[in-house]
Amino acid sequence: MITIKAVLFDWGDTLMVDYPQFSGKMCDWPKVEAVEGALEGLKRLSKHCPLYLATNAQESTVDDIELALDKVGLRPYLSGIFCKSELGVDKKSPEFYPAIVKQLALEPHQVVMVGDSIVKDISPAKQAGLPTVWLSNSDLSHPDADLVVPNLTVLNLELLT
């Protein structure tokens, strides 16, 4: 039986809406919004294990990301943030997920990755040995996604164990 000890979440379009018309740091955007179900999902899941953000944000520092998360009430439920400025590698690098797992002092199979993009979130995490949850409204499945959910309110980590 696998014991899940941490959950990583993508940022854009997983926890917060990534508006294509805005550029620059999300904390400076004129409008920021949590993805539907994100607040409820994080509240519930944070009672079971630590939750973290794992983002490919290129311009934002941890402080910038925290400001954006605070604006929508998500920050209290996250135990930490992993981004390029913190890790020294971005999400496109094969070292991204192993660097996070090492910092958490866990094994890859104990850390779940939740994201909306197969290419950017799910497949790289799966290649690094992490269980994966694809946030998708489609009825499709993907071999790299261990679980597919339409929103975070229905995410049940017990289905992965």
Contact map, one row per residue, 1 for C-alpha under 8 A:
11100000000000000000000000000000000000000000000000000000000000000000000000000000000000000000000000000000000000000000000000000000000000000000000000000000000000001
11110000000000000000000000000000000000000000000000000000000000000000000000000000000000000000000000000000000011000000000000000000000000000000000000000000000000011
11111000000000000000000000000000000000000000000000000000000000000000000000000000000000000000000000000000000001000000000000000000000000000000000000000000000000001
01111110000000000000000000000000000000000000000010000000000000000000000000000000000000000000000000000000000011110000000000000000000000000000000000000000000010001
00111110000000000000000000000000000000000000000011000000000000000000000000000000000000000000000000000000010001100000000000000000000000000000000000000000000000000
00011111000000000000000000000000000000000000000011110000000000000000000000000000000000000000000000000000000001110000000000000000000000000000000000000000000000000
00011111100000000000000000000000000000000000000011110000000000000000000000000000000000000000000000000000000000111100000000000000000000000000000000000000000000000
00000111110000000000000000000000000000000000000000111100000000000000000000000000000000000000000000000000000000111100000000000000000000000000000000000000000000000
00000011111001100000000000000000000000000000000000111110000000000000000000000000000000000000000000000000000000001110000000000000000000000000000000000000000000000
00000001111111100000000000000000000000000000000000001110000000000000000000000000000000000000000000000000000000001111000010000000000000000000000000000000000000000
00000000111111110000000000000000000000000000000000001110000000000000000000000000000000000000000000000000000000000000000000000000000000000000000000000000000000000
00000000011111111100000000000000000000000000000000000010000000000000000000000000000000000000000000000000000000000000000000000000000000000000000000000000000000000
00000000011111111100000000000000001000000000000000000000000000000000000000000000000000000000000000000000000000000001000000000000000000000000000000000000000000000
00000000111111111000000000000000001001000000000000000000000000000000000000000000000000000000000000000000000000000111000000000000000000100000000000000000000000000
00000000111111111000000000000000011001000000000000000000000000000000000000000000000000000000000000000000000000000000000000000000000000000000000000000000000000000
00000000001111111100000000000001111001000000000000000000000000000000000000000000000000000000000000000000000000000000000000000000000000000000000000000000000000000
00000000000111111110000000000001111000000000000000000000000000000000000000000000000000000000000000000000000000000000000000000000000000000000000000000000000000000
00000000000110011111000000000000000000000000000000000000000000000000000000000000000000000000000000000000000000000000000000000000000000000000000000000000000000000
00000000000000001111110000000000000000000000000000000000000000000000000000000000000000000000000000000000000000000000000000000000000000000000000000000000000000000
00000000000000000111111000000000000000000000000000000000000000000000000000000000000000000000000000000000000000000000000000000000000000000000000000000000000000000
00000000000000000011111000000000000000000000000000000000000000000000000000000000000000000000000000000000000000000000000000000000000000000000000000000000000000000
00000000000000000011111100001000000000000000000000000000000000000000000000000000000000000000000000000000000000000000000000000000000000000000000000000000000000000
00000000000000000001111111001000000000000000000000000000000000000000000000000000000000000000000000000000000000000000000000000000000000000000000000000000000000000
00000000000000000000011111011000000000000000000000000000001000000000000000000000000000000000000000000000000000000000000000000000000000000000000000000000000000000
00000000000000000000001111111000000000000000000000000000001100010000000000000000000000000000000000000000000000000000000000000000000000000000000000000000000000000
00000000000000000000001111111001000000000000000000000000000100011001000000000000000000000000000000000000000000000000000000000000000000000000000000000000000000000
00000000000000000000000011111001000000000000000000000000000000011011000000000000000000000000000000000000000000000000000000000000000000000000000000000000000000000
00000000000000000000000111111100000000000000000000000000000000000001000000000000000000000000000000000000000000000000000000000000000000000000000000000000000000000
00000000000000000000011111111111000000000000000000000000000000000000000000000000000000000000000000000000000000000000000000000000000000000000000000000000000000000
00000000000000000000000000011111000000000000000000000000000000000000000000000000000000000000000000000000000000000000000000000000000000000000000000000000000000000
00000000000000000000000000001111100000000000000000000000000000000000000000000000000000000000000000000000000000000000000000000000000000000000000000000000000000000
00000000000000011000000001101111110000000000000000000000000000000001001100000000000000000000000000000000000000000000000000000000000000000000000000000000000000000
00000000000000011000000000000011111000000000000000000000000000000000000100000000000000000000000000000000000000000000000000000000000000000000000000000000000000000
00000000000000111000000000000001111101100000000000000000000000000000000101000000000000000000000000000000000000000000000000000000000000000000000000000000000000000
00000000000011111000000000000000111111000000000000000000000000000000000000000000000000000000000000000000000000000000000000000000000000000000000000000000000000000
00000000000000000000000000000000011111100000000000000000000000000000000000000000000000000000000000000000000000000000000000000000000000000000000000000010000000000
00000000000000000000000000000000001111111000000000000000000000000000000000000000000000000000000000000000000000000000000000000000000000000000000000000011100000000
00000000000001110000000000000000011111111100000000000000000000000000000001000000000000000000000000000000000000000000000000000000000000000000000000000011100000000
00000000000000000000000000000000010111111110000000000000000000000000000011000000000000000000000000000000000000000000000000000000000000000000000000000000000000000
00000000000000000000000000000000000011111111000000000000000000000000000000000000000000000000000000000000000000000000000000000000000000000000000000000001100000000
00000000000000000000000000000000000011111111100000000000000000000000000000000000000000000000000000000000000000000000000000000000000000000000000000000001111000000
00000000000000000000000000000000000001111111110000100000000000000000000001001100000000000000000000000000000000000000000000000000000000000000000000000001000000000
00000000000000000000000000000000000000111111111000000000000000000000000000001000000000000000000000000000000000000000000000000000000000000000000000000000000000000
00000000000000000000000000000000000000011111111100000000000000000000000000000000000000000000000000000000000000000000000000000000000000000000000000000000000000000
00000000000000000000000000000000000000001111111110100000000000000000000000000000000000000000000000000000000000000000000000000000000000000000000000000000000000000
00000000000000000000000000000000000000000111111111100000000000000000000000001100000000000000000000000000000000000000000000000000000000000000000000000000000000000
00000000000000000000000000000000000000000011111111000000000000000000000000000000000000000000000000000000000000000000000000000000000000000000000000000000000000000
00000000000000000000000000000000000000000001111111000000000000000000000000000000000000000000000000000000000000000000000000000000000000000000000000000000000000000
00011110000000000000000000000000000000000000111111100000000000000000000000000000000000000000000000000000000000000000000000000000000000000000000000000000000000000
00001110000000000000000000000000000000000000011111110000000000000000000000000110000000000000000000000000000000000000000000000000000000000000000000000000000000000
00000111100000000000000000000000000000000100110011111000000000000000000000001111000000000000000000000000000000000000000000000000000000000000000000000000000000000
00000111100000000000000000000000000000000000000001111100000000000000000000000111110000000000000000000000000000000000000000000000000000000000000000000000000000000
00000001111000000000000000000000000000000000000000111110000000000000000000000101110000000000000000000000000000000000000000000000000000000000000000000000000000000
00000001111000000000000000000000000000000000000000011111000000000000000000000000111000000000000000000000000000000000000000000000000000000000000000000000000000000
00000000111100000000000000000000000000000000000000001111100000000000000000000000111100000010000000000000000000000000000000000000000000000000000000000000000000000
00000000000000000000000000000000000000000000000000000111110000000000000000000000001100000111000000000000000000000000000000000000000000000000000000000000000000000
00000000000000000000000000000000000000000000000000000011111100000000000000000000001100000000000000000000000000000000000000000000000000000000000000000000000000000
00000000000000000000000000000000000000000000000000000001111100000000000000000000001110000100000000000000000000000000000000000000000000000000000000000000000000000
00000000000000000000000110000000000000000000000000000000111110000000000000000000000000000000000000000000000000000000000000000000000000000000000000000000000000000
00000000000000000000000011000000000000000000000000000000111111111000000000000000000010000000000000000000000000000000000000000000000000000000000000000000000000000
00000000000000000000000000000000000000000000000000000000001111111000000000000000001011000000000000000000000000000000000000000000000000000000000000000000000000000
00000000000000000000000000000000000000000000000000000000000111111100000000000000111011000000000000000000000000000000000000000000000000000000000000000000000000000
00000000000000000000000000000000000000000000000000000000000111111110000000000000000000000000000000000000000000000000000000000000000000000000000000000000000000000
00000000000000000000000011100000000000000000000000000000000111111111000000000000000000000000000000000000000000000000000000000000000000000000000000000000000000000
00000000000000000000000001100000000000000000000000000000000111111111100000000000000000000000000000000000000000000000000000000000000000000000000000000000000000000
00000000000000000000000000000000000000000000000000000000000001111111110000100000000000000000000000000000000000000000000000000000000000000000000000000000000000000
00000000000000000000000000100000000000000000000000000000000000111111111000000000000000000000000000000000000000000000000000000000000000000000000000000000000000000
00000000000000000000000001110001000000000000000000000000000000011111111100000000000000000000000000000000000000000000000000000000000000000000000000000000000000000
00000000000000000000000000000000000000000000000000000000000000001111111111100000000000000000000000000000000000000000000000000000000000000000000000000000000000000
00000000000000000000000000000000000000000000000000000000000000000111111111110000000000000000000000000000000000000000000000000000000000000000000000000000000000000
00000000000000000000000000000001000000000000000000000000000000000011111111000000000000000000000000000000000000000000000000000000000000000000000000000000000000000
00000000000000000000000000000001110000000000000000000000000000000001111111000000000000000000000000000000000000000000000000000000000000000000000000000000000000000
00000000000000000000000000000000000000100000000000000000000000000000111111110000000000000000000000000000000000000000000000000000000000000000000000000000000000000
00000000000000000000000000000000010001100100000000000000000000000000111111111100000000000000000000000000000000000000000000000000000000000000000000000000000000000
00000000000000000000000000000000000000000000000000000000000000000100110011111100000000000000000000000000000000000000000000000000000000000000000000000000000000000
00000000000000000000000000000000000000000000000000000000000000000000010011111110000000000000000000000000000000000000000000000000000000000000000000000000000000000
00000000000000000000000000000000000000000110010000100000000000000000000001111110000000000000000000000000000000000000000000000000000000000000000000000000000000000
00000000000000000000000000000000000000000100010001111000000000000000000001111111100000000000000000000000000000000000000000000000000000000000000000000000000000000
00000000000000000000000000000000000000000000000001110000000000000000000000011111100000000000000000000000000000000000000000000000000000000000000000000000000000000
00000000000000000000000000000000000000000000000000111000000000000000000000000111110000000000000000000000000000000000000000000000000000000000000000000000000000000
00000000000000000000000000000000000000000000000000011110000001000000000000000111111000000000000000000000000000000000000000000000000000000000000000000000000000000
00000000000000000000000000000000000000000000000000011110000001000000000000000001111101100000000000010000000000000000000000000000000000000000000000000000000000000
00000000000000000000000000000000000000000000000000000111110011000000000000000000111111111110000000000000000000000000000000000000000000000000000000000000000000000
00000000000000000000000000000000000000000000000000000011110000000000000000000000011111111110000000000000000000000000000000000000000000000000000000000000000000000
00000000000000000000000000000000000000000000000000000000010111000000000000000000001111111000000000000000000000000000000000000000000000000000000000000000000000000
00000000000000000000000000000000000000000000000000000000000011000000000000000000011111110000000000000000000000000000000000000000000000000000000000000000000000000
00000000000000000000000000000000000000000000000000000000000000000000000000000000011111111100000100110000000000000000000000000000000000000000000000000000000000000
00000000000000000000000000000000000000000000000000000000000000000000000000000000001111111100000000000000000000000000000000000000000000000000000000000000000000000
00000000000000000000000000000000000000000000000000000000000000000000000000000000001110111110101100000000000000000000000000000000000000000000000000000000000000000
00000000000000000000000000000000000000000000000000000001010000000000000000000000001100111111100100000000000000000000000000000000000000000000000000000000000000000
00000000000000000000000000000000000000000000000000000011000000000000000000000000001100001111110110000000000000000000000100000000000000000000000000000000000000000
00000000000000000000000000000000000000000000000000000001000000000000000000000000000000000111110100000000000000000000000100000000000000000000000000000000000000000
00000000000000000000000000000000000000000000000000000000000000000000000000000000000000001111111100000000000000000000000000000000000000000000000000000000000000000
00000000000000000000000000000000000000000000000000000000000000000000000000000000000000000011111111000000000000000000000000010001000000000000000000000000000000000
00000000000000000000000000000000000000000000000000000000000000000000000000000000000000001000111111100000000000000000000000000000000000000000000000000000000000000
00000000000000000000000000000000000000000000000000000000000000000000000000000000000000101111111111110000000000000000000000000000000000000000000000000000000000000
00000000000000000000000000000000000000000000000000000000000000000000000000000000000000000010011111111000000000000000000000011001000000000000000000000000000000000
00000000000000000000000000000000000000000000000000000000000000000000000000000000000000000000011111111100000100000000000000000001000000000000000000000000000000000
00000000000000000000000000000000000000000000000000000000000000000000000000000000000000100000001111111110000000000000000000000000000000000000000000000000000000000
00000000000000000000000000000000000000000000000000000000000000000000000000000000010000100000000111111111000000000000000000000000000000000000000000000000000000000
00000000000000000000000000000000000000000000000000000000000000000000000000000000000000000000000011111111111100100000000000000000000000000000000000000000000000000
00000000000000000000000000000000000000000000000000000000000000000000000000000000000000000000000001111111111000000000000000000000000000000000000000000000000000000
00000000000000000000000000000000000000000000000000000000000000000000000000000000000000000000000000111111110000000000000000000000000000000000000000000000000000000
00000000000000000000000000000000000000000000000000000000000000000000000000000000000000000000000000011111110000000000000000000000000000000000000000000000000000000
00000000000000000000000000000000000000000000000000000000000000000000000000000000000000000000000000001111111000000000000000000000000000000000000000000000000000000
00001000000000000000000000000000000000000000000000000000000000000000000000000000000000000000000000001111111101100000000000000000000000000000000000000000000000000
00000000000000000000000000000000000000000000000000000000000000000000000000000000000000000000000000001100111111100000000000000000000000000000000000000000000000000
00000000000000000000000000000000000000000000000000000000000000000000000000000000000000000000000001001000011111100000000000000001111000000000000000000000000000000
01010000000000000000000000000000000000000000000000000000000000000000000000000000000000000000000000000000001111110000000000000000111000000000000000000000000000000
01111100000000000000000000000000000000000000000000000000000000000000000000000000000000000000000000000000011111110000000000000000011000000000000000000000000000000
00011111000000000000000000000000000000000000000000000000000000000000000000000000000000000000000000001000011111111000000000000000011000000000000000000000000000000
00010111000000000000000000000000000000000000000000000000000000000000000000000000000000000000000000000000000011111100000000000000011110000000000000000000000000000
00000011110000000000000000000000000000000000000000000000000000000000000000000000000000000000000000000000000000111110000011001000011110000000000000000000000000000
00000011110001000000000000000000000000000000000000000000000000000000000000000000000000000000000000000000000000011111000011000000000111100000000000000000000000000
00000000110001000000000000000000000000000000000000000000000000000000000000000000000000000000000000000000000000001111110011000000000011100000000000000000000000000
00000000010011000000000000000000000000000000000000000000000000000000000000000000000000000000000000000000000000000111110011000000000001110000000000000000000000000
00000000000000000000000000000000000000000000000000000000000000000000000000000000000000000000000000000000000000000011111111000000000001100000000000000000000000000
00000000000000000000000000000000000000000000000000000000000000000000000000000000000000000000000000000000000000000011111111100000000001000000000110000000000000000
00000000000000000000000000000000000000000000000000000000000000000000000000000000000000000000000000000000000000000000111111110000000000000000000000000000000000000
00000000000000000000000000000000000000000000000000000000000000000000000000000000000000000011000000000000000000000000111111110000000000000000000000000000000000000
00000000010000000000000000000000000000000000000000000000000000000000000000000000000000000000000000000000000000001111111111111000000000000000000000000000000000000
00000000000000000000000000000000000000000000000000000000000000000000000000000000000000000000000000000000000000001111111111111100000111000000000110000000000000000
00000000000000000000000000000000000000000000000000000000000000000000000000000000000000000000000000000000000000000000011111111110000000000000000110000000000000000
00000000000000000000000000000000000000000000000000000000000000000000000000000000000000000000010010000000000000000000001111111111000000000000000000000000000000000
00000000000000000000000000000000000000000000000000000000000000000000000000000000000000000000000010000000000000001000000011111111111100000000000000000000000000000
00000000000000000000000000000000000000000000000000000000000000000000000000000000000000000000000000000000000000000000000001111111111100000000000110000000000000000
00000000000000000000000000000000000000000000000000000000000000000000000000000000000000000000000000000000000000000000000000111111110000000000000000000000000000000
00000000000000000000000000000000000000000000000000000000000000000000000000000000000000000000010011000000000100000000000000011111110000000000000000000000000000000
00000000000000000000000000000000000000000000000000000000000000000000000000000000000000000000000000000000000110000000000000001111111000000000000000000000000000000
00000000000000000000000000000000000000000000000000000000000000000000000000000000000000000000000000000000000111111000000000001111111100000000000000000000000000000
00000000000000000000000000000000000000000000000000000000000000000000000000000000000000000000000000000000000111111000000000001100111110000000000011000000000000010
00000000000000000000000000000000000000000000000000000000000000000000000000000000000000000000000000000000000000011100000001001100011111000000000111100000000000000
00000000000000000000000000000000000000000000000000000000000000000000000000000000000000000000000000000000000000011110000001000000001111100000000011111000000000000
00000000000000000000000000000000000000000000000000000000000000000000000000000000000000000000000000000000000000000111110001000000000111110000000011111000000000000
00000000000001000000000000000000000000000000000000000000000000000000000000000000000000000000000000000000000000000111100000000000000011111000000000011111000000000
00000000000000000000000000000000000000000000000000000000000000000000000000000000000000000000000000000000000000000001000000000000000001111100000000011110000000000
00000000000000000000000000000000000000000000000000000000000000000000000000000000000000000000000000000000000000000000000000000000000000111110000000001110000000000
00000000000000000000000000000000000000000000000000000000000000000000000000000000000000000000000000000000000000000000000000000000000000011111000000000100000000000
00000000000000000000000000000000000000000000000000000000000000000000000000000000000000000000000000000000000000000000000000000000000000001111100000000000000000000
00000000000000000000000000000000000000000000000000000000000000000000000000000000000000000000000000000000000000000000000000000000000000000111110000000000000000000
00000000000000000000000000000000000000000000000000000000000000000000000000000000000000000000000000000000000000000000000000000000000000000011111010010000000000000
00000000000000000000000000000000000000000000000000000000000000000000000000000000000000000000000000000000000000000000000000000000000000000001111110000000000000000
00000000000000000000000000000000000000000000000000000000000000000000000000000000000000000000000000000000000000000000000000000000000000000000111111000000000000000
00000000000000000000000000000000000000000000000000000000000000000000000000000000000000000000000000000000000000000000010001100100000100000000011111000000000000000
00000000000000000000000000000000000000000000000000000000000000000000000000000000000000000000000000000000000000000000010001100100001111000000111111110000000000000
00000000000000000000000000000000000000000000000000000000000000000000000000000000000000000000000000000000000000000000000000000000001111000000001111110000000000010
00000000000000000000000000000000000000000000000000000000000000000000000000000000000000000000000000000000000000000000000000000000000111000000000011111000000000110
00000000000000000000000000000000000000000000000000000000000000000000000000000000000000000000000000000000000000000000000000000000000011110000100011111100000000000
00000000000000000000000000000000000000000000000000000000000000000000000000000000000000000000000000000000000000000000000000000000000011111000000000111111011000000
00000000000000000000000000000000000000000000000000000000000000000000000000000000000000000000000000000000000000000000000000000000000000111100000000011111010000000
00000000000000000000000000000000000111000000000000000000000000000000000000000000000000000000000000000000000000000000000000000000000000111000000000001111111000000
00000000000000000000000000000000000011011100000000000000000000000000000000000000000000000000000000000000000000000000000000000000000000100000000000001111111000000
00000000000000000000000000000000000011011000000000000000000000000000000000000000000000000000000000000000000000000000000000000000000000000000000000000011111000000
00000000000000000000000000000000000000001000000000000000000000000000000000000000000000000000000000000000000000000000000000000000000000000000000000001111111100000
00000000000000000000000000000000000000001000000000000000000000000000000000000000000000000000000000000000000000000000000000000000000000000000000000001011111110000
00000000000000000000000000000000000000000000000000000000000000000000000000000000000000000000000000000000000000000000000000000000000000000000000000000000011111110
00010000000000000000000000000000000000000000000000000000000000000000000000000000000000000000000000000000000000000000000000000000000000000000000000000000001111111
00000000000000000000000000000000000000000000000000000000000000000000000000000000000000000000000000000000000000000000000000000000000000000000000000000000000111111
00000000000000000000000000000000000000000000000000000000000000000000000000000000000000000000000000000000000000000000000000000000000000000000000000100000000111111
01000000000000000000000000000000000000000000000000000000000000000000000000000000000000000000000000000000000000000000000000000000001000000000000001100000000111111
11110000000000000000000000000000000000000000000000000000000000000000000000000000000000000000000000000000000000000000000000000000000000000000000000000000000011111
